[in-house]
Amino acid sequence: MNDTITYPTTPQEPMPHMAPGLSIVVPVYRGAATVGRLVDALSGLTPEGGLEIVLVNDGSPDNSGDVCRELVKTARVPLTYIEHARNYGEHNAVMTGLRHTRGRYVITMDDDLQNPPEEVVRLYDHARLGDWDVVYTRYTVKQHAGWRNLGSRFANRVADRLLDKPRGLYLSSFRCMSALVVKAIGRYSGPYPYVDGLIMQVTQRIDSIEVRHLPRVEGRSNYTLRRLVRLWLNLATSFSLAPLRLAVWAGLVMSALGVIGAVATVVEVLVQHDTPSGWASLMVVLLLVSGVQSMILGVMGEYIGRTFLTANSKPQGTVRQVQTNIDNAA
């Protein structure tokens, strides 16, 4: 049985002479029933240059931490376990995991076994042999709930408009990145990371391949409508000024409609010599204008609030502990 080594909360320094070809980062949340099977399946893979696994427990309320700590002792491959002090979100957990990788390429994947482990080597080889900086996966048939699929499609349509990404590229959490990209996006320290947005700022040497998507083995999706909305906000307000520009255009349109309405009212008074009552139309216009103003103020408030929290150094993720079997596994 391997001994467990506990490190301080700072990321380990990479050791190029011992670096594996592939690192696999897995954010863990309510994954106690599946993460062991995932690690066992990944341990049987033989990618070029070998592999290591990095598990990031993002404040999971179940006993995922106990399971992961036991995996550090029993894993057949180099494995690092990182524990967040609380739940920060999937993208925050991925960012923490990326900073603890040593591989020449890094694959990120979920802990729910919906991404087949046997697709890992094919994804890695496609990136490595094709000299791609990033390779995303797309699914023939997605095995998520209907509302989740609609949410994903909406998020990708929004990303098409807001991010400088290849049109139609599906942004999947099952992706492979080169060490160049991992190092570049790892410099981002803001509290609201959106990994795909960071990737698009670093490179456009991006490709995708089609893989299988399996039904969920245990439990239900950790993504709720609230989490999806937060993800959309990170996408919209952290990597684009489009919402602010949309607010400006909405204000201009409403101003133009107001001018047109004022001119029409004056003309009607001069022609008919009668002041129109127009109570119902007046209330509709007031409600419409008030709604647009509230939207503009909300968008501006979101940007200002995020800037305030970033300036006050809200943490992207606080690491409670890091355990690894790397020295023993080597």
N, C-alpha and C positions, 0 to 999 in steps of 0.2 A: 504493500500500500504506500502511495506517495505521501511524503510529508507536505504540509501546507505552509507556505511562506506568506506572511502578511507584510505588505509594503505600506509606506505613507500614502497620503491621498494625492500626491503629485504623479502625473503620468510617467511611466517607465521610459527610460531612454532607449531608442532603438539600437539593436546590435546588428549592423549590416552583415557581418560574417555569419550570423546565425539566423538571419531573417528567412522566414518561410516564403514560398511562392505566393501563398494565399492566406489571408486572414478572413474569418467569417464573424461578423458582428451580429449578435442577436439581442434585441431589447426584450426583456422578460417582464410580463405583467399578467398576473393570474395564470402563469404557465407551469405550475407545479406538476400537473398531470401529463404534460407533453414535452417539456424541455429535456428530460432525461432520454426519451426516445429519439428526440432530434439529435442530441449530442452523440448518442450511440450510432445513429445512421451516418452522421457526418464523419465520425471517427473511422468508418470503414472505407472512406473515399481515398483515392490515391492521385491527387492532382500533381502536376509538375512542380517540383520544389517543396512539396509537403504543405501542410496546413496548420493553422492554429485557430482556436475558437475563443471569442471574447463574449461573455455573457454580461449584460447590464441589467441588474434588477432595479426597475424604476419605481421603487416604493410599493412593490406588490403587496396587497393585504393578505394574501394566502401564504403558505409556507414555501414559496418559491426560493427564498433565501436559503433555507435549510437544504433543499434539494440541490441547489447550485453549489453550495459549499461542499457537499458530499461528492459532487461531480468533480470538483477540483482534486479530490483525493484519489478518485477511481478512474478518471479519464485516461484513455490510451493515447491521447494526443496532447500537445501543449494547450492548456486552457487557462484563461484568466477570468476571474469573477470580480465584477465591480458592483458595489451597492450604493445606490442613491439614498440620501437621507430622507427623501420624500418623493412623491410622484411629480415629475416635471413634464411629462409628455414624451411621446415616441421619438420625435425628432431631437429633443434634448438628450435622450438616452443614447440615440445613435451617435450624436456628436461626441459624447463622453467615450463611447466605445471606440470611435475612430482614432481618438487621441492615444489609445493604448494598443494600437495595432502595429505590427512590424512587417507585414507582408508587402510584396511588390504590387499585389492587387488585393482589394478588399471587397467582399460581398456582404451586403446587408440583407437580412431576411427575418421574417416573423418567427415566433416561437410556437405557432399553432399547427404546424405540419401541413398547412395548405400549400406551401411551396415545396414540391418534391425534392428531397435532398439529392436525388440522382441527377437533377438538372443543374446542380452547382458546378460540376466539372465542365459541362458543356458551355455554361455561361462564362466561366473563367477562361476556357480555351478560346472562345470566340473573341473575348477582349484581348487576350494575350497574343494570339496568332494574328489578329487583325490590326493590332497596334491601336486599339480604340482607347480613349481616355475613360469613357463611360459607356456601359451597355445596359440598357433597361430591358425588362421582360414585358411581354404582352401575353394575354391569355386568350386561348381559343374560346373557352367558356368560363366565365367567372362564377365561382361557387359561393358568392356572397348573397345576402338577402337583397330583395329587389330595391328597397330604399337606399341601401348602401351602394349598389351599382349606379343608381341615379345620382347619388351624391358624388361618386367618383367621376362620372362623366361630366357633371357640372364643374367640378374642381379642375378637370383637365381642359374644359372649354375656357374657363376663367384664365388658366395658365397660358393658353394660346394667345389670349389678348394681353396679358400683363407681363409675361416673361419672354425673353429673347431665346425661344426654344424652337426646334424644328416643328413645323406645323403638323399636327396630328400625332406627335410622339406621345405615347402613353406613359405617364409618370408613375411607375410602380415602386413600391418599397423593396422589391426583390431586384437589386441592381448590383452591378460590378463596377468598381472605380479603380483607377490606377493610383499608385502612391503619390504621384504628382498632384492629382486632384484632392486626395485625402489631406495632404499636407496643407494645400492652399485653403480649403474650406475650414480646416481645423483652427485657423487663425481667428475665425469669427467668434467673438466672445459675448455678443448680445444675448439678451434673455429670450428672444423670440426667433429661434433658428427655423429655417425652412430649407431642408437639405437640398431639395431640387432647385430652389431659387439660387442657392449658393453655387451649385454645380454650373448652372447656366451663366453665372458671372465669371466662371473660371475657364470653361472650354466649350467649343462647339464640335469637337471630334467625338460625336455621340452616335451610337447605333442601337438597335433593338433586335431581339430574337423572340420567337414564340415558344412558350413553355406551357406545360399542363398546370392546372389549378385544381387542387383536390378539395372535397368537402371538409368542413371542420370536424376534427376528431373528437374534441371535448369542448363542452361549454358553449359560450356564445361570444360574438365579437365584442372587443373592448371599446370599439368606436361607437359612441352615441351621437345623436344629432348635435348636442352641445360641443363635443370634441371636434366634429366636422366643421362646425361654424368657427371655432377657434382656429382650426387649420386654415380655413379660407381667409380669415383675418390676417394670419401670419403671412400668407401668400400675397394678399392685396396690399397690406400696409407696410410690410418690411422690405419689399423688393420692387415696389412700383409707386409712382406718383399718379397713376391713372385715376384712383378714386378722388383725389383732390381736383384733378382736371375735370372729371365728370361733374363734381360739385360746382365748379366754375361755370361749365356749360349749362348746367341746370339753372343756375342763377341768371345767366344771360338769357336763356329761353323764357324764364318766368318774367324777367324785366321786359323783354320784347312783347310778350303777351299782355303785360300790364299797360304798356304804351299803346298797343293796338286797342285795348279795351277803353282806355281813356279817350282816345281820338273818336272811337265809335260813339261813346257817350256824349261827347261834345257835339258831334254831328247830329245825333238824334235830337238833342235839345234844341239846336238851331233850326232844324228842319220842322220838327213837330211842335216846337214851343211848349213842350211838356216834359217835366222831369220824370223819367221812368222810375217806377217803384223798385223793381229788381231785387227784392229782399232775398229770394231764394238763390239767384245767381251770385249775389254778393257774398252770401255765406259759403257757397261752393268755392268761389275764388279765394276767400280768406282761408278756408281749410286747406286748399291746395297749396297756397303760398306758405302757410304755416308749416305744412308737412315738408315742403322742399327746404325751408329754412332749418327745420329740425334735422333733416338729413345732412345738410351741409355742416351744421354745428357738430353733429355726431361724428362725421368723418374727420373733421379738424380736431375734435376732442380725442379721437382714437390715436391720431398721429402724435398729438401733444402728450398724451398720457404715456404712450410707449417711449417717446423721447425722454420724458421725465424719469421713468423707471430705469431706462438704460443709463442715463446720467447718474442715477443713484446706485448704480452697480447691482441691480437685481441679478442674482446668480442664474446662470444658464443651467447649472446642475451642481449640487453639493455631494461630493463623494465621501461616504462614511468609511468604506474600507475597500482594499484591493487585495485579492488573494490569487496566487498563481502556482502552477506546478511546472513552470517553464524550465527551471534549472534541473529539476529531476527528470522531466520528460526528455530533455536534450541528452 
